[in-house]
């Protein structure tokens, strides 16, 4: 690279004449005839200049070329100037000592500087052709000045200008090349266009509407979940029924395994204590589902703890231990016959309520893996067949509701020795009640209605002293109503109608003081006199004895049933006058006495029935005039009367009082 030429000027021109004759002399015809004394003078001047620290001091120049406080491009220029200085000095020395060397005039030096691309600015390099306009202007300036090049030297050199002074006052365009400026201008133009076009397109007539957000990408297996794949498999393979079952892609077990690894937003690890529990629930779901969703609830499979799912209720294991009353060890040893059981988590499922979820098919045997389950409600679904044998291993089960399905077999139900509530109504059961029922001595609630059960049901039930609610209506049970009914002192509701029972209602029923509902209807072979002891059951709210074979008079003791709201003895063979004591049943809402042989008149005391809604007296031998006290119940805007039906022999205004007459 060229060196700084100004150092040579200082050395070669110090002490020389500055006359115009020497400048105009062509460098090509000039020979080196300078005497020794003159060269000596020049060298002395150069040494003096270097000793004063001027620009001719090469040692100072070499050490000051690189300035760490200046940009890289500035230091590069200084290096170039230093190299040019050394080169020119070498050339000058050579020209002085070689015979025939030409002595360059000031004009020639200027032309040489122009041709070599060196401009006057410190460190600035401009490259021009020899015939360029700029070169011609400079040459013309030299020739017209009448002076020497020394007089045209950059005065900044003379005063030793620094880099900071050089940069001070210069324009930005002097420091940045044209290519950089062009690129920057293009970028600014692009930004302006990008901002302007959308603004122009948006107008009041067609307001800008943001595009809809795209659907989020579907989840892909993460490396972490892939790492959990086989550890989770190892945790599940035993309770899933073995490798063949869990690896079979057509099974619900395989589906539940892959769901746990890749689809479950809860992302359980293999070490979680409730992994088994969550797996079992999803197996049940994939076997029986899809289910009818419940609006506003967390459905099964939601990315929360399974205890928060719809129909799933949990307890802390410590609370469960208290309820089991010392049976914890027994429970912990339970499981399937092959010894398979799931881990007991901190929050255990104790209730599953899947009523009306349209769970279909056979009852999944996987329910049995939840061996700590206490309540199972599968009412009103589409379950068919028999209860699977493994399901009977739910030794802790207290409640089993299976009503309104198409189940056909519960032969081993006696295995639930702690069962307290069982509902099997509205299924497809036929035949005698399974003998294992006799083991359910802790039963409190029994729903067997609306099936085709047969046989002597009370041969089994007569020893169930804890029974509170019994509904065995609409079956084909036979036999008599046993006196042992009186021993079931905890009974609150008894529904025995529409079977094939015969005989009488035993007087022992009077011992059931807690009885609130007693329904013995549609039993054509049950008759005799209505027991007067029924008047002692003061807790009764419903007494339904219609469509049987009762004879005699209606017991006046029934008037003591002040909590009674429903009394129906219609369609029997009762006779005599209606007891006026019935007027004390002031809470009665429905009174059915129709289709009997009652005689006499309608008791005026019925006018005390302030909450009366329905009164059925038709098809009897009653006569006379309907008491005004009864008709008054229908007057006014606050009347509750819906129907007053009387025999046509009773005079009654059909517009203001009675609603219909019959026979």
C-alpha positions as CSV (number, residue, x, y, z in Angstrom):
1,X,0.0,0.0,0.0
2,X,1.3,3.6,-0.6
3,X,2.8,5.4,2.3
4,X,2.1,9.0,3.4
5,X,3.9,11.2,0.9
6,X,4.0,14.2,3.2
7,X,6.8,12.8,5.2
8,X,8.9,12.8,2.0
9,X,7.9,16.4,1.2
10,X,9.2,17.4,4.6
11,X,12.5,15.7,4.1
12,X,13.1,16.4,0.4
13,X,11.9,20.0,0.2
14,X,13.2,21.5,3.4
15,X,15.7,24.2,2.5
16,X,14.9,24.1,-1.2
17,X,14.0,27.2,-3.4
18,X,10.3,27.8,-3.9
19,X,10.8,29.7,-7.2
20,X,8.5,29.1,-10.0
21,X,11.5,28.0,-12.3
22,X,12.1,24.9,-10.2
23,X,8.4,24.0,-10.2
24,X,8.0,24.3,-14.0
25,X,11.1,22.2,-14.8
26,X,9.9,18.8,-16.0
27,X,10.9,15.9,-13.8
28,X,12.0,13.8,-16.8
29,X,14.7,16.2,-17.9
30,X,16.0,17.0,-14.4
31,X,19.3,15.3,-13.4
32,X,20.5,14.9,-9.9
33,X,23.2,17.7,-9.7
34,X,22.6,18.7,-6.2
35,X,25.8,19.3,-4.3
36,X,26.8,17.4,-1.1
37,X,26.5,20.5,1.1
38,X,22.9,20.9,0.1
39,X,22.0,17.3,0.7
40,X,23.7,17.6,4.0
41,X,21.6,20.6,4.8
42,X,18.5,18.7,3.9
43,X,19.5,15.8,6.1
44,X,20.2,18.1,9.0
45,X,16.9,19.7,8.6
46,X,15.1,16.3,8.5
47,X,16.9,15.1,11.6
48,X,16.1,18.4,13.4
49,X,12.5,17.9,12.4
50,X,12.4,14.3,13.7
51,X,14.0,15.4,16.9
52,X,11.3,17.9,17.5
53,X,8.6,15.2,17.0
54,X,7.3,16.5,13.7
55,X,5.7,14.5,11.0
56,X,9.1,13.4,9.7
57,X,9.7,11.4,12.9
58,X,9.1,7.8,11.7
59,X,9.4,6.3,15.1
60,X,6.7,8.5,16.5
61,X,4.5,7.8,13.4
62,X,5.0,4.1,13.8
63,X,4.0,4.0,17.4
64,X,1.0,6.4,16.9
65,X,-0.5,4.8,13.9
66,X,-2.9,2.5,15.8
67,X,-5.1,4.5,18.2
68,X,-7.4,2.2,20.3
69,X,-9.9,5.0,20.7
70,X,-10.4,5.4,16.9
71,X,-12.4,3.2,14.6
72,X,-10.8,0.4,12.7
73,X,-11.1,2.2,9.3
74,X,-9.1,5.2,10.7
75,X,-6.3,3.0,12.0
76,X,-6.2,1.1,8.6
77,X,-5.7,4.4,6.8
78,X,-2.9,5.4,9.2
79,X,-1.1,2.1,8.6
80,X,-1.4,2.7,4.9
81,X,0.1,6.2,5.3
82,X,3.0,4.9,7.3
83,X,3.8,2.2,4.7
84,X,3.6,4.9,2.0
85,X,6.1,7.0,3.9
86,X,8.6,4.3,4.2
87,X,8.3,3.5,0.5
88,X,8.8,7.1,-0.6
89,X,11.7,7.5,1.7
90,X,13.3,4.4,0.2
91,X,12.7,5.8,-3.3
92,X,14.1,9.2,-2.4
93,X,17.2,7.7,-1.0
94,X,17.7,5.6,-4.0
95,X,17.3,8.5,-6.4
96,X,19.8,10.5,-4.5
97,X,22.5,7.9,-4.6
98,X,22.0,6.3,-8.0
99,X,23.8,8.0,-10.9
100,X,21.5,9.6,-13.4
101,X,18.6,9.7,-11.1
102,X,16.0,12.4,-12.0
103,X,15.1,15.1,-9.6
104,X,11.2,15.5,-9.5
105,X,9.7,18.9,-9.7
106,X,6.9,20.0,-7.4
107,X,4.4,19.7,-10.3
108,X,5.6,16.2,-11.1
109,X,5.2,15.2,-7.4
110,X,1.7,16.5,-7.4
111,X,0.9,14.6,-10.6
112,X,2.4,11.5,-9.2
113,X,0.2,11.9,-6.1
114,X,-2.9,12.3,-8.3
115,X,-1.9,9.3,-10.4
116,X,-1.2,7.1,-7.4
117,X,-4.6,7.9,-5.9
118,X,-3.5,9.9,-2.9
119,X,-5.5,13.0,-2.0
120,X,-4.7,15.7,0.5
121,X,-6.9,14.4,3.3
122,X,-5.0,12.6,6.1
123,X,-5.7,8.9,5.6
124,X,-8.2,9.5,2.8
125,X,-7.6,7.7,-0.5
126,X,-9.4,8.6,-3.7
127,X,-8.5,6.8,-7.0
128,X,-8.9,8.7,-10.3
129,X,-7.7,8.3,-13.8
130,X,-4.9,10.6,-14.9
131,X,-7.3,12.4,-17.3
132,X,-10.1,12.8,-14.7
133,X,-11.7,16.2,-14.2
134,X,-10.5,16.4,-10.7
135,X,-6.9,15.8,-11.7
136,X,-7.0,18.4,-14.4
137,X,-8.4,21.0,-11.9
138,X,-5.7,20.4,-9.4
139,X,-3.0,20.5,-12.1
140,X,-4.5,23.8,-13.4
141,X,-4.4,25.2,-9.9
142,X,-0.7,24.4,-9.5
143,X,0.2,26.0,-12.9
144,X,-1.9,29.1,-12.3
145,X,-0.7,29.7,-8.8
146,X,2.8,30.6,-9.8
147,X,4.1,29.1,-6.7
148,X,5.6,25.8,-5.6
149,X,4.0,22.7,-4.3
150,X,5.4,23.5,-0.9
151,X,3.1,26.6,-0.8
152,X,0.1,24.5,-1.7
153,X,0.8,21.9,1.0
154,X,-2.1,21.0,3.3
155,X,-1.7,23.4,6.2
156,X,-3.2,20.7,8.4
157,X,0.0,18.8,8.0
158,X,2.1,21.8,9.0
159,X,0.2,22.2,12.2
160,X,0.2,18.4,13.0
161,X,-3.6,17.9,12.9
162,X,-4.9,15.0,15.0
163,X,-7.5,12.4,14.0
164,X,-10.2,13.9,16.3
165,X,-9.6,17.3,14.6
166,X,-9.8,15.7,11.2
167,X,-13.2,14.2,11.9
168,X,-14.6,17.3,13.6
169,X,-16.9,19.3,11.4
170,X,-17.1,16.7,8.7
171,X,-20.5,15.7,7.3
172,X,-22.0,12.2,7.7
173,X,-21.8,11.8,3.9
174,X,-18.0,12.3,4.2
175,X,-17.7,9.2,6.5
176,X,-20.2,6.8,4.9
177,X,-19.6,5.5,1.4
178,X,-22.3,5.9,-1.3
179,X,-23.2,2.1,-1.3
180,X,-24.1,2.2,2.4
181,X,-26.2,5.3,1.9
182,X,-28.1,3.6,-1.0
183,X,-28.8,0.5,1.0
184,X,-30.1,2.6,3.9
185,X,-32.3,4.6,1.6
186,X,-33.8,1.5,0.1
187,X,-34.6,0.1,3.6
188,X,-36.3,3.3,4.7
189,X,-38.4,3.2,1.5
190,X,-39.5,-0.3,2.1
191,X,-40.7,0.5,5.6
192,X,-42.7,3.5,4.4
193,X,-44.4,1.4,1.7
194,X,-45.2,-1.4,4.2
195,X,-46.9,1.0,6.6
196,X,-48.6,3.1,4.0
197,X,-50.4,0.4,1.9
198,X,-52.5,-1.2,4.7
199,X,-53.5,2.3,5.9
200,X,-54.7,3.2,2.4
201,X,-56.6,0.0,2.0
202,X,-58.6,0.6,5.3
203,X,-61.5,2.9,4.7
204,X,-64.7,3.8,6.5
205,X,-66.8,2.0,3.8
206,X,-64.8,-1.2,4.2
207,X,-63.4,-1.4,7.8
208,X,-60.4,-3.5,8.3
209,X,-61.3,-6.9,9.8
210,X,-58.5,-8.9,11.3
211,X,-58.1,-12.4,10.1
212,X,-59.3,-15.1,12.4
213,X,-56.6,-16.7,14.5
214,X,-55.6,-20.1,13.1
215,X,-56.4,-23.3,15.0
216,X,-53.7,-24.2,17.5
217,X,-51.5,-27.0,16.3
218,X,-52.3,-30.5,17.5
219,X,-50.1,-31.7,20.3
220,X,-47.3,-33.9,19.2
221,X,-45.5,-36.3,21.5
222,X,-42.8,-34.6,23.4
223,X,-39.5,-36.2,24.2
224,X,-40.4,-36.4,27.8
225,X,-43.7,-38.2,27.1
226,X,-41.8,-40.6,24.8
227,X,-39.4,-41.3,27.7
228,X,-42.4,-42.2,29.9
229,X,-43.9,-44.6,27.3
230,X,-42.4,-47.8,28.5
231,X,-42.2,-47.0,32.3
232,X,-45.9,-46.3,32.2
233,X,-46.4,-49.6,30.3
234,X,-44.5,-51.5,33.0
235,X,-46.7,-49.9,35.7
236,X,-49.9,-50.9,33.8
237,X,-49.2,-54.3,32.2
238,X,-50.2,-56.3,35.3
239,X,-53.5,-54.6,36.0
240,X,-54.4,-54.5,32.3
241,X,-54.5,-58.2,32.0
242,X,-51.0,-58.9,30.6
243,X,-48.9,-58.0,27.7
244,X,-51.2,-59.5,25.1
245,X,-54.1,-57.2,26.2
246,X,-52.1,-54.0,26.7
247,X,-50.2,-54.4,23.4
248,X,-53.3,-55.2,21.4
249,X,-54.3,-51.9,19.6
250,X,-57.9,-53.0,19.5
251,X,-58.4,-53.1,23.2
252,X,-59.6,-50.3,25.5
253,X,-56.6,-51.0,27.7
254,X,-54.2,-50.1,24.9
255,X,-56.3,-47.1,24.0
256,X,-56.2,-45.9,27.7
257,X,-52.4,-46.5,27.9
258,X,-51.7,-44.4,24.8
259,X,-54.1,-41.7,26.0
260,X,-52.2,-41.4,29.3
261,X,-48.9,-41.0,27.4
262,X,-49.8,-38.8,24.5
263,X,-53.2,-37.2,25.0
264,X,-53.7,-36.6,28.7
265,X,-53.1,-33.0,29.4
266,X,-52.4,-33.8,33.0
267,X,-49.2,-35.7,31.9
268,X,-48.9,-38.1,34.7
269,X,-45.5,-39.7,35.2
270,X,-45.0,-43.4,35.8
271,X,-44.3,-42.8,39.5
272,X,-47.6,-41.0,40.3
273,X,-49.7,-42.8,43.0
274,X,-53.0,-42.3,41.1
275,X,-51.8,-43.6,37.7
276,X,-53.6,-46.9,38.2
277,X,-56.8,-45.2,39.2
278,X,-56.8,-42.8,36.2
279,X,-56.0,-45.7,33.9
280,X,-58.9,-47.8,35.2
281,X,-61.4,-45.0,34.7
282,X,-60.3,-44.4,31.1
283,X,-60.5,-48.2,30.3
284,X,-64.1,-48.1,31.6
285,X,-64.8,-45.0,29.4
286,X,-63.3,-46.6,26.3
287,X,-65.3,-49.8,26.8
288,X,-68.7,-48.1,27.5
289,X,-68.4,-44.7,25.9
290,X,-68.8,-42.3,24.3
291,X,-71.1,-40.9,27.0
292,X,-73.8,-38.3,27.0
293,X,-72.0,-35.1,28.2
294,X,-73.3,-33.0,31.1
295,X,-73.2,-29.3,30.3
296,X,-71.1,-27.2,32.5
297,X,-69.1,-30.1,34.0
298,X,-65.6,-31.4,33.7
299,X,-66.0,-34.5,31.5
300,X,-63.9,-37.6,31.8
301,X,-60.5,-37.0,30.2
302,X,-60.3,-33.4,31.2
303,X,-56.7,-32.3,32.1
304,X,-57.4,-32.2,35.9
305,X,-57.2,-34.7,38.6
306,X,-59.7,-37.5,38.0
307,X,-61.5,-36.7,41.3
308,X,-62.7,-33.5,39.6
309,X,-64.4,-35.3,36.7
310,X,-68.2,-35.4,36.5
311,X,-69.7,-38.1,38.7
312,X,-66.4,-38.9,40.4
313,X,-66.2,-38.3,44.2
314,X,-63.0,-39.0,46.3
315,X,-61.9,-39.1,49.9
316,X,-58.5,-38.8,51.5
317,X,-57.3,-42.3,52.4
318,X,-57.1,-41.3,56.1
319,X,-60.8,-40.4,56.1
320,X,-61.7,-43.7,54.4
321,X,-59.7,-45.7,57.0
322,X,-61.9,-44.1,59.7
323,X,-65.1,-45.1,57.9
324,X,-63.9,-48.7,57.4
325,X,-63.8,-49.2,61.2
326,X,-60.9,-51.5,61.4
327,X,-61.4,-53.2,58.0
328,X,-58.5,-51.5,56.3
329,X,-56.2,-54.6,56.3
330,X,-59.0,-56.6,54.8
331,X,-59.7,-54.1,52.2
332,X,-56.0,-53.7,51.3
333,X,-55.8,-57.5,50.7
334,X,-58.8,-57.5,48.3
335,X,-58.5,-57.5,44.6
336,X,-59.1,-59.8,41.7
337,X,-58.9,-63.6,42.1
338,X,-55.5,-63.6,40.5
339,X,-54.2,-61.2,43.2
340,X,-54.1,-58.2,40.8
341,X,-54.9,-54.9,42.5
342,X,-54.1,-51.3,41.9
343,X,-52.1,-49.0,44.1
344,X,-54.0,-47.0,46.7
345,X,-53.6,-43.3,46.0
346,X,-53.8,-40.5,48.5
347,X,-57.2,-39.4,47.1
348,X,-59.2,-42.6,46.5
349,X,-62.4,-42.8,44.5
350,X,-65.2,-43.8,46.8
351,X,-68.2,-42.8,44.7
352,X,-69.0,-43.1,40.9
353,X,-72.3,-41.6,39.7
354,X,-72.9,-42.4,36.1
355,X,-76.6,-42.1,36.0
356,X,-78.2,-41.3,32.7
357,X,-74.8,-41.2,30.9
358,X,-75.9,-43.9,28.3
359,X,-73.2,-46.2,29.4
360,X,-73.8,-49.2,27.1
361,X,-72.8,-52.9,26.8
362,X,-71.9,-55.2,29.5
363,X,-70.8,-53.9,32.9
364,X,-67.0,-53.4,32.6
365,X,-65.1,-55.8,34.8
366,X,-62.5,-53.0,35.4
367,X,-64.8,-51.6,38.0
368,X,-63.6,-54.3,40.2
369,X,-60.1,-52.9,40.2
370,X,-61.4,-49.9,42.2
371,X,-61.7,-52.3,45.1
372,X,-62.0,-49.4,47.6
373,X,-65.2,-48.1,45.9
374,X,-68.1,-47.6,48.2
375,X,-70.9,-46.2,45.9
376,X,-71.6,-47.2,42.3
377,X,-74.5,-45.7,40.5
378,X,-75.2,-46.9,37.0
379,X,-78.9,-46.2,36.8
380,X,-80.8,-45.5,33.6
381,X,-78.2,-46.6,31.1
382,X,-78.0,-49.4,28.5
383,X,-76.2,-52.1,30.4
384,X,-77.1,-55.7,29.4
385,X,-76.4,-59.2,30.6
386,X,-75.1,-60.3,34.0
387,X,-72.9,-58.5,36.5
388,X,-69.4,-59.7,35.8
389,X,-68.0,-62.0,38.5
390,X,-65.0,-59.7,39.2
391,X,-67.4,-56.9,40.1
392,X,-68.4,-58.9,43.2
393,X,-64.9,-58.3,44.6
394,X,-65.9,-54.8,45.5
395,X,-66.0,-55.9,49.1
396,X,-66.3,-52.3,50.4
397,X,-69.3,-51.5,48.3
398,X,-72.2,-50.0,50.2
399,X,-74.4,-48.7,47.4
400,X,-75.2,-50.4,44.1
401,X,-77.7,-48.7,41.9
402,X,-78.4,-50.5,38.6
403,X,-82.0,-49.5,37.9
404,X,-83.4,-49.0,34.4
405,X,-81.0,-51.2,32.4
406,X,-81.4,-54.6,30.7
407,X,-79.5,-56.7,33.2
408,X,-80.5,-60.3,33.7
409,X,-78.4,-61.9,36.4
410,X,-77.2,-60.9,39.9
411,X,-76.8,-64.4,41.3
412,X,-73.7,-63.6,43.3
413,X,-75.0,-60.4,44.8
414,X,-74.6,-61.9,48.3
415,X,-70.8,-61.3,48.0
416,X,-71.5,-57.7,48.8
417,X,-71.7,-58.5,52.5
418,X,-71.4,-54.8,53.5
419,X,-74.0,-53.7,51.0
420,X,-76.6,-51.3,52.4
421,X,-78.5,-49.9,49.4
422,X,-79.3,-51.9,46.2
423,X,-81.5,-50.8,43.4
424,X,-82.3,-53.4,40.7
425,X,-85.7,-52.1,39.5
426,X,-86.8,-51.9,35.8
427,X,-84.4,-54.5,34.5
428,X,-85.0,-57.9,32.9
429,X,-84.6,-60.2,35.9
430,X,-86.8,-63.3,36.0
431,X,-87.3,-66.2,38.4
432,X,-86.7,-66.5,42.1
433,X,-84.7,-64.1,44.0
434,X,-81.1,-65.5,44.3
435,X,-80.4,-67.3,47.5
436,X,-77.3,-65.2,48.1
437,X,-79.7,-62.3,48.9
438,X,-80.0,-63.8,52.3
439,X,-76.4,-62.7,53.0
440,X,-77.4,-59.0,52.7
441,X,-78.3,-58.6,56.3
442,X,-77.1,-55.0,56.4
443,X,-79.5,-53.9,53.7
444,X,-81.4,-50.6,54.4
445,X,-82.8,-49.9,50.9
446,X,-84.1,-52.5,48.5
447,X,-85.5,-51.7,45.1
448,X,-86.7,-54.8,43.1
449,X,-89.7,-53.3,41.4
450,X,-90.8,-53.7,37.8
451,X,-89.1,-57.0,37.0
452,X,-90.4,-60.6,36.7
453,X,-89.2,-61.9,40.1
454,X,-91.2,-64.8,41.5
455,X,-91.4,-67.0,44.6
456,X,-91.6,-66.4,48.3
457,X,-89.7,-63.2,48.7
458,X,-90.4,-62.8,52.4
459,X,-88.8,-66.1,53.2
460,X,-85.6,-64.1,52.6
461,X,-86.6,-60.6,53.6
462,X,-88.2,-61.4,56.9
463,X,-84.9,-61.5,58.7
464,X,-83.7,-58.1,57.3
465,X,-84.1,-56.1,60.5
466,X,-82.2,-53.1,59.2
467,X,-84.5,-52.5,56.2
468,X,-85.9,-48.9,55.9
469,X,-87.1,-48.8,52.3
470,X,-88.6,-51.7,50.4
471,X,-90.1,-51.5,46.9
472,X,-90.9,-54.9,45.4
473,X,-94.0,-53.8,43.5
474,X,-94.8,-54.9,40.0
475,X,-93.4,-58.4,40.2
476,X,-94.9,-61.9,40.6
477,X,-94.0,-62.5,44.2
478,X,-96.3,-64.9,46.0
479,X,-97.2,-65.9,49.6
480,X,-98.6,-64.0,52.5
481,X,-97.6,-60.8,54.1
482,X,-95.6,-62.2,57.1
483,X,-96.1,-61.2,60.7
484,X,-92.3,-60.6,60.6
485,X,-93.1,-57.3,59.0
486,X,-93.7,-56.0,62.5
487,X,-90.1,-56.8,63.4
488,X,-88.8,-54.4,60.8
489,X,-89.2,-51.5,63.1
490,X,-86.9,-49.2,61.0
491,X,-89.2,-49.3,58.0
492,X,-90.2,-45.9,56.6
493,X,-91.5,-46.9,53.2
494,X,-93.1,-50.2,52.0
495,X,-94.3,-50.7,48.4
496,X,-95.8,-54.2,47.9
497,X,-98.4,-53.6,45.2
498,X,-99.2,-55.5,42.0
499,X,-97.9,-58.9,43.0
500,X,-99.6,-62.2,43.8
501,X,-99.7,-61.9,47.6
502,X,-102.7,-63.1,49.5
503,X,-104.2,-63.0,53.0
504,X,-104.5,-60.0,55.3
505,X,-102.4,-57.2,56.5
506,X,-100.9,-58.4,59.8
507,X,-101.7,-56.3,62.8
508,X,-98.0,-56.4,63.6
509,X,-97.5,-53.7,61.1
510,X,-98.6,-51.3,63.9
511,X,-95.1,-51.8,65.4
512,X,-93.5,-49.9,62.5
513,X,-93.9,-46.4,64.1
514,X,-91.5,-44.8,61.6
515,X,-93.6,-45.8,58.6
516,X,-94.4,-42.8,56.3
517,X,-95.4,-44.6,53.2
518,X,-97.4,-47.9,53.1
519,X,-98.7,-49.0,49.7
520,X,-100.6,-52.3,49.4
521,X,-102.5,-51.9,46.1
522,X,-103.4,-54.0,43.2
523,X,-103.4,-57.1,45.3
524,X,-106.7,-58.8,44.4
525,X,-106.2,-61.6,47.0
526,X,-105.4,-59.4,50.0
527,X,-108.4,-58.4,51.9
528,X,-110.3,-58.7,55.1
529,X,-110.7,-55.7,57.3
530,X,-108.4,-52.8,57.2
531,X,-106.4,-53.0,60.4
532,X,-107.3,-50.3,62.9
533,X,-103.7,-50.3,64.1
534,X,-102.9,-48.3,61.0
535,X,-104.3,-45.4,62.9
536,X,-101.4,-45.7,65.3
537,X,-98.9,-44.9,62.6
538,X,-99.0,-41.2,63.1
539,X,-96.0,-40.6,60.9
540,X,-97.9,-41.9,57.8
541,X,-98.1,-39.4,55.0
542,X,-99.2,-41.9,52.3
543,X,-101.6,-44.8,52.7
544,X,-102.6,-46.6,49.5
545,X,-104.9,-49.6,49.9
546,X,-106.9,-49.4,46.6
547,X,-107.8,-52.2,44.3
548,X,-107.7,-55.0,46.8
549,X,-110.4,-57.1,48.5
550,X,-110.9,-55.1,51.7
551,X,-114.4,-55.4,53.3
552,X,-116.2,-53.9,56.3
553,X,-116.2,-50.3,57.4
554,X,-113.5,-47.7,57.0
555,X,-111.7,-47.5,60.4
556,X,-112.4,-44.2,62.1
557,X,-109.0,-44.5,63.7
558,X,-107.6,-43.3,60.4
559,X,-108.7,-39.8,61.5
560,X,-105.6,-39.8,63.8
561,X,-103.3,-39.6,60.9
562,X,-102.9,-35.8,60.9
563,X,-99.8,-35.9,58.8
564,X,-101.5,-37.9,56.1
565,X,-101.6,-36.1,52.7
566,X,-102.7,-39.1,50.5
567,X,-105.4,-41.7,51.3
568,X,-106.8,-44.0,48.7
569,X,-109.1,-47.0,49.6
570,X,-111.0,-46.9,46.4
571,X,-112.1,-50.0,44.4
572,X,-112.7,-52.3,47.4
573,X,-115.9,-53.6,49.1
574,X,-116.1,-51.1,51.9
575,X,-119.5,-50.2,53.2
576,X,-121.3,-48.1,55.8
577,X,-121.1,-44.4,56.4
578,X,-117.9,-42.5,56.0
579,X,-116.5,-41.7,59.4
580,X,-116.7,-38.0,60.3
581,X,-113.4,-38.5,62.2
582,X,-111.7,-38.3,58.8
583,X,-112.3,-34.5,59.0
584,X,-109.3,-34.4,61.5
585,X,-106.9,-35.2,58.6
586,X,-106.4,-31.5,58.0
587,X,-103.3,-32.0,55.8
588,X,-105.1,-34.2,53.3
589,X,-104.6,-33.3,49.6
590,X,-106.0,-36.4,47.9
591,X,-108.8,-38.5,49.3
592,X,-110.0,-41.5,47.2
593,X,-113.2,-43.3,48.4
594,X,-114.7,-44.1,45.1
595,X,-115.9,-47.5,43.8
596,X,-117.1,-48.8,47.2
597,X,-120.5,-49.3,48.9
598,X,-120.5,-46.3,51.2
599,X,-123.9,-45.0,52.1
600,X,-125.3,-41.9,53.8
601,X,-124.2,-38.3,53.1
602,X,-121.0,-36.5,52.5
603,X,-119.6,-35.5,55.9
604,X,-119.6,-31.7,56.4
605,X,-116.3,-32.1,58.3
606,X,-114.6,-32.5,54.9
607,X,-114.8,-28.7,54.8
608,X,-111.8,-28.6,57.1
609,X,-109.6,-29.9,54.3
610,X,-108.0,-26.5,53.5
611,X,-105.3,-28.1,51.3
612,X,-107.7,-30.4,49.4
613,X,-106.9,-30.8,45.7
614,X,-108.8,-34.0,44.7
615,X,-111.9,-35.7,46.2
616,X,-113.2,-38.9,44.6
617,X,-116.6,-40.1,45.9
618,X,-118.1,-41.3,42.6
619,X,-119.6,-44.8,42.2
620,X,-120.9,-45.1,45.8
621,X,-124.3,-45.1,47.4
622,X,-123.9,-41.6,48.9
623,X,-126.8,-39.2,48.5
624,X,-128.1,-35.9,49.8
625,X,-126.8,-32.4,49.2
626,X,-123.1,-31.5,48.9
627,X,-122.2,-29.5,52.0
628,X,-121.7,-25.8,51.3
629,X,-118.5,-26.0,53.5
630,X,-116.9,-28.2,50.8
631,X,-118.1,-26.0,47.9
632,X,-116.6,-23.0,49.6
633,X,-113.2,-24.7,49.2
634,X,-113.6,-24.2,45.4
635,X,-114.6,-20.5,45.6
636,X,-112.1,-17.7,45.5
637,X,-108.9,-17.2,43.5
638,X,-106.7,-19.1,45.9
639,X,-108.6,-22.4,45.5
640,X,-106.5,-25.5,45.2
641,X,-109.4,-27.8,44.1
642,X,-108.7,-29.7,40.9
643,X,-111.4,-32.3,41.1
644,X,-114.6,-33.1,43.2
645,X,-116.3,-36.1,41.8
646,X,-119.5,-37.3,43.4
647,X,-122.3,-39.8,42.7
648,X,-125.0,-38.4,40.6
649,X,-127.4,-38.9,43.5
650,X,-125.7,-36.1,45.4
651,X,-127.0,-32.7,44.6
652,X,-124.1,-30.5,43.6
653,X,-123.7,-27.4,41.5
654,X,-121.4,-28.4,38.6
655,X,-120.4,-24.9,37.9
656,X,-119.4,-23.7,41.3
657,X,-118.7,-26.8,43.3
658,X,-118.4,-30.3,41.8
659,X,-116.6,-31.1,38.7
660,X,-118.2,-34.4,37.7
661,X,-120.8,-37.0,38.8
662,X,-120.7,-40.7,38.2
663,X,-123.4,-43.3,38.9
